[in-house]
Every structure is written in C-alpha cells, then in structure tokens.
C-alpha cells in the first residue's frame, strides 16, 4: 500500500471515528430527557413477592430508575404461593398513579397471568414498564403495583 493510500485510509478512519463519537454524544444528551419513577407493590393473601430466587427477601417497591419516552424497562421478581392451597396468579394491576394522568402514557405488565402455583412453589416474574413515545410533562411518577392470586 502506498503512502498516499495509507493517508487516505487514515483520513477515512478518523472521519468514521469522529462521526461515531458525535452520535454517541448526541445519544448521551438525549438520555437526560428521562424521568425517574418508583412503584410500591401490594399483594393479596397467599402471594409473596421476593427479590431473590430463594424467596427470603421481600420486595415492597420497585425503582425503575431513569426511563426515556418510547422505551421500556423490566425487572424480575419471584412470586411465591405462601398459602396452603393451589393459587392462580391474576393480571397485574396498578393504582394510585401520581401524577394522576400518568397511566395515560405508562403501562405495567407481566408474564405470569394465569400461572398456577402449588403451596410453597415460586416462579420468576418479569414485570415490564412501558413508556409511550408521546409521553410529555412527566418528570417523575409513583404508583402502586398490585399482584393478586385466587384459589
């Protein structure tokens, strides 16, 4: 390869690197538009929620951290049947949104609706917060996440 070709390759490499750094910087700037959030967890009788797979540490709240509009965040909790009979997990629900219109833009879901648990049995559950891309005017929020079972 000639010196001229090496020089051209170096210029191209430096240009691509500069472009990549510019894009990374812009992405970092956009991250500052995120908002913080938290949610308390309540349960019905016979349902235990834990942060560890051995079900020894109760979870009473989730902190979602900083989340951008148009994205989602997920957390794993462990749901255990602490009763004596068979338990069927219901849809996850929410209440007490603050600000009150937040649930227009944010939804919470999970992957364990209709899961049956025998007494003492536990299952990992993925709880997902989805933020609509048109979310505006919310800098922080809180709510109550309700995990219930029947049976």
N, CA, C and O of each residue as an XYZ file, in Angstrom:
604
protein
N       0.855     -1.165      0.000
C       0.000      0.000      0.000
C       0.905      1.235      0.000
O       1.873      1.304      0.758
N       0.593      2.173     -0.827
C       1.422      3.377     -0.949
C       1.144      4.331      0.201
O       0.149      4.187      0.912
N       2.002      5.278      0.375
C       1.846      6.276      1.433
C       0.578      7.087      1.211
O      -0.105      7.432      2.175
N       0.251      7.400     -0.036
C      -0.964      8.159     -0.349
C      -2.206      7.362      0.046
O      -3.150      7.922      0.604
N      -2.213      6.066     -0.240
C      -3.352      5.215      0.123
C      -3.468      5.093      1.635
O      -4.574      5.099      2.176
N      -2.340      4.981      2.315
C      -2.353      4.904      3.769
C      -2.913      6.195      4.356
O      -3.669      6.156      5.327
N      -2.557      7.313      3.790
C      -3.049      8.603      4.269
C      -4.556      8.705      4.076
O      -5.270      9.174      4.962
N      -5.043      8.261      2.907
C      -6.488      8.278      2.638
C      -7.236      7.379      3.617
O      -8.294      7.751      4.123
N      -6.682      6.192      3.884
C      -7.310      5.255      4.823
C      -7.356      5.860      6.229
O      -8.348      5.700      6.940
N      -6.290      6.550      6.628
C      -6.240      7.183      7.933
C      -7.287      8.288      8.042
O      -7.942      8.417      9.076
N      -7.450      9.084      6.991
C      -8.455     10.149      6.988
C      -9.862      9.547      7.091
O     -10.704     10.048      7.837
N     -10.106      8.488      6.349
C     -11.417      7.835      6.395
C     -11.670      7.272      7.794
O     -12.762      7.448      8.336
N     -10.698      6.609      8.377
C     -10.829      6.032      9.713
C     -11.096      7.119     10.750
O     -11.957      6.949     11.614
N     -10.378      8.217     10.676
C     -10.591      9.320     11.615
C     -11.963      9.949     11.444
O     -12.594     10.330     12.430
N     -12.436     10.065     10.205
C     -13.765     10.620      9.943
C     -14.853      9.727     10.528
O     -15.790     10.218     11.158
N     -14.732      8.415     10.323
C     -15.712      7.464     10.870
C     -15.694      7.521     12.399
O     -16.751      7.499     13.030
N     -14.507      7.593     12.996
C     -14.392      7.676     14.447
C     -15.048      8.954     14.965
O     -15.773      8.915     15.960
N     -14.804     10.078     14.307
C     -15.409     11.347     14.719
C     -16.934     11.285     14.621
O     -17.631     11.785     15.504
N     -17.449     10.683     13.566
C     -18.890     10.529     13.408
C     -19.461      9.663     14.519
O     -20.499      9.996     15.092
N     -18.804      8.571     14.827
C     -19.268      7.679     15.899
C     -19.289      8.394     17.247
O     -20.233      8.226     18.018
N     -18.271      9.182     17.536
C     -18.241      9.940     18.779
C     -19.349     10.987     18.827
O     -19.928     11.221     19.887
N     -19.649     11.615     17.706
C     -20.721     12.599     17.642
C     -22.068     11.941     17.923
O     -22.864     12.480     18.692
N     -22.335     10.803     17.324
C     -23.590     10.076     17.539
C     -23.693      9.652     18.995
O     -24.756      9.783     19.602
N     -22.607      9.145     19.562
C     -22.606      8.734     20.961
C     -22.890      9.919     21.868
O     -23.640      9.787     22.835
N     -22.310     11.067     21.577
C     -22.546     12.264     22.375
C     -23.999     12.686     22.284
O     -24.600     13.027     23.303
N     -24.581     12.673     21.096
C     -25.996     13.019     20.945
C     -26.880     12.058     21.702
O     -27.854     12.484     22.323
N     -26.570     10.771     21.670
C     -27.364      9.788     22.412
C     -27.278     10.062     23.903
O     -28.277      9.933     24.610
N     -26.121     10.432     24.388
C     -25.951     10.741     25.800
C     -26.758     11.975     26.177
O     -27.356     12.015     27.252
N     -26.783     12.970     25.320
C     -27.566     14.167     25.598
C     -29.046     13.828     25.674
O     -29.739     14.331     26.558
N     -29.553     12.994     24.776
C     -30.960     12.611     24.785
C     -31.351     11.842     26.033
O     -32.499     11.929     26.468
N     -30.440     11.102     26.614
C     -30.736     10.334     27.817
C     -31.162     11.254     28.953
O     -31.910     10.829     29.834
N     -30.709     12.492     28.956
C     -31.065     13.422     30.006
C     -32.543     13.816     29.999
O     -32.994     14.513     30.907
N     -33.293     13.390     29.005
C     -34.716     13.674     28.946
C     -35.534     12.614     29.684
O     -36.764     12.660     29.674
N     -34.864     11.678     30.311
C     -35.551     10.611     31.040
C     -36.191     11.150     32.308
O     -35.947     12.288     32.706
N     -37.008     10.325     32.934
C     -37.621     10.703     34.198
C     -37.486      9.561     35.178
O     -37.355      8.404     34.779
N     -37.518      9.882     36.457
C     -37.359      8.848     37.478
C     -38.726      8.363     37.924
O     -39.742      9.020     37.698
N     -38.733      7.205     38.560
C     -40.007      6.620     38.923
C     -39.828      5.583     40.014
O     -38.729      5.091     40.271
N     -40.934      5.274     40.640
C     -40.948      4.201     41.624
C     -42.356      3.659     41.736
O     -43.320      4.320     41.350
N     -42.472      2.464     42.260
C     -43.787      1.866     42.449
C     -43.788      0.962     43.663
O     -42.880      0.151     43.844
N     -44.807      1.102     44.498
C     -44.974      0.206     45.628
C     -45.674     -1.051     45.162
O     -46.429     -1.019     44.191
N     -45.431     -2.161     45.843
C     -46.077     -3.420     45.486
C     -46.959     -3.866     46.641
O     -46.522     -3.915     47.790
N     -48.204     -4.189     46.319
C     -49.084     -4.803     47.299
C     -49.548     -6.143     46.738
O     -49.547     -6.348     45.524
N     -49.939     -7.042     47.615
C     -50.376     -8.364     47.184
C     -51.648     -8.767     47.909
O     -52.021     -8.176     48.923
N     -52.297     -9.774     47.375
C     -53.421    -10.384     48.065
C     -52.859    -11.450     49.011
O     -51.690    -11.816     48.896
N     -53.677    -11.951     49.945
C     -53.184    -13.004     50.829
C     -52.678    -14.211     50.026
O     -53.187    -14.496     48.943
N     -51.700    -14.896     50.548
C     -51.099    -16.104     49.976
C     -50.141    -15.840     48.825
O     -49.639    -16.784     48.214
N     -49.875    -14.566     48.516
C     -48.914    -14.231     47.466
C     -47.735    -13.519     48.117
O     -47.910    -12.502     48.789
N     -46.535    -14.055     47.915
C     -45.322    -13.412     48.401
C     -44.488    -12.952     47.224
O     -44.390    -13.661     46.223
N     -43.883    -11.774     47.325
C     -43.045    -11.213     46.254
C     -41.646    -11.020     46.826
O     -41.478    -10.428     47.892
N     -40.643    -11.524     46.108
C     -39.271    -11.527     46.613
C     -38.301    -11.058     45.531
O     -38.600    -11.120     44.339
N     -37.132    -10.589     45.971
C     -36.114    -10.148     45.014
C     -35.090    -11.241     44.728
O     -34.237    -11.073     43.856
N     -35.161    -12.346     45.443
C     -34.191    -13.430     45.257
C     -34.909    -14.748     44.996
O     -36.039    -14.950     45.440
N     -34.246    -15.635     44.276
C     -34.874    -16.900     43.863
C     -35.126    -17.840     45.037
O     -35.913    -18.779     44.912
N     -34.478    -17.609     46.168
C     -34.731    -18.446     47.345
C     -35.910    -17.914     48.154
O     -36.300    -18.510     49.158
N     -36.473    -16.797     47.719
C     -37.667    -16.193     48.333
C     -37.457    -15.906     49.822
O     -38.270    -16.283     50.666
N     -36.350    -15.230     50.119
C     -36.072    -14.860     51.507
C     -36.148    -13.358     51.751
O     -36.323    -12.934     52.893
N     -36.021    -12.541     50.701
C     -36.048    -11.083     50.863
C     -37.279    -10.508     50.171
O     -37.371    -10.511     48.943
N     -38.227    -10.014     50.971
C     -39.466     -9.449     50.430
C     -39.200     -8.197     49.610
O     -38.286     -7.424     49.899
N     -40.014     -8.017     48.586
C     -39.988     -6.799     47.781
C     -41.254     -6.021     48.101
O     -42.361     -6.551     48.002
N     -41.084     -4.758     48.486
C     -42.249     -3.913     48.747
C     -42.330     -2.739     47.779
O     -43.337     -2.032     47.743
N     -41.264     -2.524     46.985
C     -41.301     -1.457     45.995
C     -40.307     -1.770     44.885
O     -39.367     -2.544     45.064
N     -40.539     -1.152     43.742
C     -39.621     -1.242     42.610
C     -39.175      0.172     42.259
O     -39.981      1.102     42.246
N     -37.914      0.322     41.983
C     -37.393      1.595     41.492
C     -37.021      1.381     40.033
O     -36.139      0.580     39.724
N     -37.681      2.086     39.148
C     -37.474      1.900     37.717
C     -36.286      2.692     37.203
O     -35.852      2.488     36.070
N     -35.760      3.582     38.007
C     -34.625      4.366     37.540
C     -35.061      5.404     36.523
O     -36.191      5.892     36.561
N     -34.177      5.730     35.635
C     -34.415      6.747     34.625
C     -34.812      6.074     33.318
O     -34.085      5.220     32.809
N     -35.962      6.456     32.775
C     -36.521      5.789     31.605
C     -36.888      6.827     30.552
O     -37.500      7.846     30.871
N     -36.522      6.579     29.315
C     -36.823      7.504     28.222
C     -38.186      7.188     27.605
O     -38.626      6.038     27.596
N     -38.837      8.216     27.097
C     -40.093      8.033     26.362
C     -39.842      7.118     25.171
O     -38.812      7.214     24.504
N     -40.807      6.224     24.913
C     -40.692      5.302     23.787
C     -39.909      4.041     24.099
O     -39.616      3.259     23.194
N     -39.564      3.828     25.358
C     -38.803      2.639     25.736
C     -39.535      1.876     26.835
O     -40.618      2.272     27.268
N     -38.938      0.793     27.272
C     -39.480      0.066     28.408
C     -38.346     -0.393     29.302
O     -37.181     -0.401     28.906
N     -38.707     -0.768     30.499
C     -37.750     -1.290     31.475
C     -38.397     -2.496     32.135
O     -39.609     -2.514     32.352
N     -37.603     -3.490     32.450
C     -38.129     -4.702     33.069
C     -37.334     -5.059     34.311
O     -36.142     -4.772     34.417
N     -38.021     -5.686     35.241
C     -37.383     -6.190     36.453
C     -37.936     -7.572     36.749
O     -39.104     -7.863     36.490
N     -37.079     -8.415     37.296
C     -37.512     -9.763     37.685
C     -37.748     -9.783     39.186
O     -36.911     -9.343     39.975
N     -38.903    -10.302     39.558
C     -39.212    -10.596     40.949
C     -39.603    -12.068     41.015
O     -39.847    -12.696     39.984
N     -39.660    -12.603     42.194
C     -40.044    -14.005     42.375
C     -41.346    -14.039     43.155
O     -41.451    -13.471     44.242
N     -42.338    -14.714     42.585
C     -43.666    -14.796     43.180
C     -43.819    -16.183     43.787
O     -43.563    -17.194     43.134
N     -44.238    -16.214     45.040
C     -44.358    -17.497     45.746
C     -45.747    -17.636     46.361
O     -46.304    -16.683     46.905
N     -46.283    -18.836     46.260
C     -47.538    -19.169     46.930
C     -47.195    -19.481     48.384
O     -46.607    -20.519     48.686
N     -47.572    -18.565     49.282
C     -47.279    -18.748     50.702
C     -48.469    -19.334     51.451
O     -48.446    -19.448     52.677
N     -49.506    -19.704     50.708
C     -50.676    -20.326     51.320
C     -50.574    -21.846     51.304
O     -49.519    -22.407     51.011
N     -51.694    -22.505     51.624
C     -51.701    -23.972     51.707
C     -52.360    -24.642     50.512
O     -52.220    -25.854     50.344
N     -53.064    -23.905     49.687
C     -53.742    -24.493     48.534
C     -53.131    -24.034     47.221
O     -52.146    -23.297     47.205
N     -53.724    -24.476     46.123
C     -53.285    -24.076     44.786
C     -53.681    -22.623     44.550
O     -54.755    -22.194     44.972
N     -52.817    -21.866     43.877
C     -53.029    -20.451     43.644
C     -52.849    -20.145     42.160
O     -51.866    -20.572     41.553
N     -53.789    -19.410     41.577
C     -53.664    -18.955     40.195
C     -53.391    -17.460     40.205
O     -54.155    -16.689     40.785
N     -52.301    -17.049     39.563
C     -51.949    -15.630     39.516
C     -52.832    -14.897     38.520
O     -53.082    -15.389     37.420
N     -53.300    -13.729     38.906
C     -54.192    -12.918     38.073
C     -53.386    -11.901     37.259
O     -52.159    -11.859     37.336
N     -54.098    -11.084     36.480
C     -53.455     -9.974     35.774
C     -52.829     -9.038     36.791
O     -53.362     -8.859     37.886
N     -51.713     -8.448     36.439
C     -51.118     -7.418     37.286
C     -51.948     -6.157     37.094
O     -52.446     -5.901     35.998
N     -52.098     -5.375     38.143
C     -52.857     -4.132     38.015
C     -52.127     -3.022     38.765
O     -51.161     -3.269     39.487
N     -52.608     -1.803     38.580
C     -51.973     -0.641     39.195
C     -53.038      0.296     39.747
O     -54.200      0.254     39.345
N     -52.614      1.136     40.672
C     -53.491      2.176     41.220
C     -52.622      3.303     41.759
O     -51.394      3.227     41.731
N     -53.275      4.341     42.245
C     -52.605      5.457     42.921
C     -51.501      6.103     42.077
O     -50.429      6.413     42.596
N     -51.757      6.305     40.782
C     -50.766      6.955     39.919
C     -50.629      8.417     40.319
O     -51.621      9.108     40.553
N     -49.402      8.869     40.393
C     -49.128     10.274     40.664
C     -47.988     10.730     39.767
O     -46.895     10.166     39.818
N     -48.232     11.741     38.951
C     -49.470     12.466     38.711
C     -50.586     11.544     38.197
O     -50.323     10.477     37.641
N     -51.804     11.971     38.392
C     -52.955     11.111     38.122
C     -53.117     10.714     36.661
O     -53.724      9.680     36.382
N     -52.600     11.494     35.721
C     -52.744     11.160     34.292
C     -51.601     10.292     33.773
O     -51.557      9.991     32.580
N     -50.692      9.891     34.627
C     -49.507      9.140     34.197
C     -49.876      7.839     33.501
O     -49.211      7.445     32.544
N     -50.925      7.165     33.964
C     -51.293      5.877     33.354
C     -51.847      6.032     31.940
O     -52.127      5.032     31.279
N     -52.011      7.268     31.463
C     -52.334      7.502     30.056
C     -51.137      7.152     29.179
O     -51.303      6.715     28.040
N     -49.934      7.342     29.710
C     -48.694      7.173     28.949
C     -47.884      5.944     29.365
O     -47.082      5.440     28.579
N     -48.082      5.466     30.571
C     -47.276      4.363     31.102
C     -48.153      3.163     31.418
O     -49.260      3.312     31.936
N     -47.658      1.983     31.108
C     -48.372      0.755     31.452
C     -47.402     -0.221     32.116
O     -46.199     -0.214     31.851
N     -47.951     -1.039     32.966
C     -47.167     -2.079     33.634
C     -47.817     -3.416     33.326
O     -49.031     -3.580     33.444
N     -46.984     -4.366     32.928
C     -47.480     -5.705     32.579
C     -46.528     -6.742     33.162
O     -45.472     -6.410     33.702
N     -46.931     -8.014     33.039
C     -46.050     -9.088     33.475
C     -46.336    -10.352     32.703
O     -47.306    -10.425     31.949
N     -45.496    -11.346     32.891
C     -45.574    -12.567     32.098
C     -46.118    -13.764     32.880
O     -45.873    -14.907     32.492
N     -46.847    -13.528     33.965
C     -47.297    -14.670     34.775
C     -48.804    -14.745     34.977
O     -49.259    -15.443     35.883
N     -49.591    -14.051     34.165
C     -51.046    -14.145     34.271
C     -51.483    -15.584     34.024
O     -51.034    -16.223     33.073
N     -52.352    -16.081     34.877
C     -52.928    -17.432     34.831
C     -51.939    -18.545     35.191
O     -52.235    -19.720     34.975
N     -50.783    -18.198     35.729
C     -49.848    -19.217     36.199
C     -50.380    -19.823     37.489
O     -50.816    -19.103     38.388
N     -50.343    -21.148     37.578
C     -50.788    -21.840     38.787
C     -49.584    -22.245     39.614
O     -48.601    -22.780     39.102
N     -49.687    -21.974     40.913
C     -48.618    -22.327     41.842
C     -49.167    -23.205     42.954
O     -50.182    -22.884     43.571
N     -48.494    -24.302     43.200
C     -48.832    -25.145     44.335
C     -48.306    -24.480     45.604
O     -47.482    -23.569     45.531
N     -48.772    -24.926     46.752
C     -48.307    -24.378     48.020
C     -46.782    -24.451     48.099
O     -46.192    -25.513     47.898
N     -46.145    -23.306     48.395
C     -44.698    -23.257     48.519
C     -43.949    -23.078     47.207
O     -42.748    -22.806     47.218
N     -44.626    -23.223     46.089
C     -43.974    -23.109     44.784
C     -43.765    -21.635     44.429
O     -44.581    -20.783     44.780
N     -42.661    -21.344     43.728
C     -42.390    -19.977     43.292
C     -42.041    -19.970     41.814
O     -41.715    -21.002     41.226
N     -42.117    -18.779     41.226
C     -41.839    -18.613     39.802
C     -41.228    -17.226     39.586
O     -41.658    -16.261     40.218
N     -40.225    -17.113     38.696
C     -39.732    -15.766     38.371
C     -40.760    -15.049     37.498
O     -41.352    -15.642     36.596
N     -40.958    -13.782     37.778
C     -41.911    -12.981     37.011
C     -41.199    -11.747     36.466
O     -40.486    -11.052     37.191
N     -41.402    -11.493     35.191
C     -40.828    -10.326     34.535
C     -41.889     -9.227     34.525
O     -42.911     -9.342     33.848
N     -41.635     -8.166     35.279
C     -42.544     -7.014     35.318
C     -41.958     -5.947     34.397
O     -40.788     -5.584     34.514
N     -42.795     -5.448     33.474
C     -42.318     -4.500     32.460
C     -43.093     -3.199     32.539
O     -44.323     -3.190     32.565
N     -42.357     -2.108     32.575
C     -42.926     -0.767     32.488
C     -42.700     -0.276     31.070
O     -41.562     -0.220     30.605
N     -43.774      0.081     30.380
C     -43.688      0.591     29.007
C     -44.090      2.055     29.000
O     -45.133      2.427     29.537
N     -43.250      2.883     28.386
C     -43.468      4.328     28.332
C     -43.779      4.699     26.882
O     -42.976      4.445     25.985
N     -44.938      5.296     26.661
C     -45.341      5.693     25.312
C     -44.379      6.735     24.751
O     -43.819      7.545     25.489
N     -44.198      6.698     23.436
C     -43.263      7.631     22.791
C     -43.751      9.073     22.841
O     -42.950      9.999     22.715
N     -45.055      9.277     23.025
C     -45.598     10.640     23.069
C     -45.718     11.172     24.499
O     -46.449     12.132     24.739
N     -45.016     10.564     25.440
C     -45.067     10.991     26.837
C     -44.410     12.359     26.997
O     -43.259     12.560     26.608
N     -45.163     13.296     27.576
C     -44.630     14.633     27.842
C     -45.145     15.113     29.190
O     -46.174     14.642     29.676
N     -44.428     16.045     29.786
C     -44.899     16.685     31.008
C     -44.763     15.854     32.271
O     -45.300     16.234     33.311
N     -44.063     14.732     32.211
C     -43.882     13.902     33.396
C     -42.386     13.828     33.685
O     -41.612     13.346     32.858
N     -41.983     14.306     34.856
C     -40.573     14.235     35.210
C     -40.323     13.150     36.249
O     -39.211     12.634     36.355
N     -41.342     12.809     37.005
C     -41.255     11.724     37.985
C     -42.660     11.186     38.207
O     -43.641     11.891     37.971
N     -42.761      9.945     38.657
C     -44.076      9.398     38.950
C     -43.963      8.333     40.031
O     -42.876      7.850     40.352
N     -45.106      7.988     40.575
C     -45.184      6.863     41.510
C     -46.531      6.195     41.313
O     -47.463      6.789     40.771
N     -46.619      4.958     41.758
C     -47.872      4.223     41.662
C     -47.816      3.028     42.601
O     -46.807      2.783     43.262
N     -48.906      2.298     42.647
C     -48.954      1.037     43.393
C     -49.183     -0.078     42.386
O     -50.101     -0.002     41.569
N     -48.353     -1.111     42.442
C     -48.481     -2.284     41.593
C     -49.150     -3.359     42.431
O     -48.710     -3.649     43.543
N     -50.206     -3.947     41.901
C     -50.979     -4.938     42.650
C     -50.818     -6.294     41.990
O     -51.172     -6.472     40.824
N     -50.286     -7.246     42.733
C     -50.128     -8.616     42.278
C     -51.069     -9.470     43.091
O     -50.972     -9.520     44.317
N     -51.982    -10.143     42.414
C     -53.001    -10.896     43.141
C     -53.108    -12.325     42.601
O     -52.698    -12.635     41.482
N     -53.661    -13.145     43.430
C     -53.907    -14.527     43.063
C     -55.247    -14.978     43.589
O     -55.814    -14.349     44.482
N     -55.750    -16.046     43.048
C     -57.035    -16.585     43.516
C     -56.925    -18.094     43.594
O     -56.101    -18.713     42.920
N     -57.759    -18.663     44.417
C     -57.767    -20.116     44.521
C     -57.684    -20.603     45.932
O     -57.681    -21.812     46.168
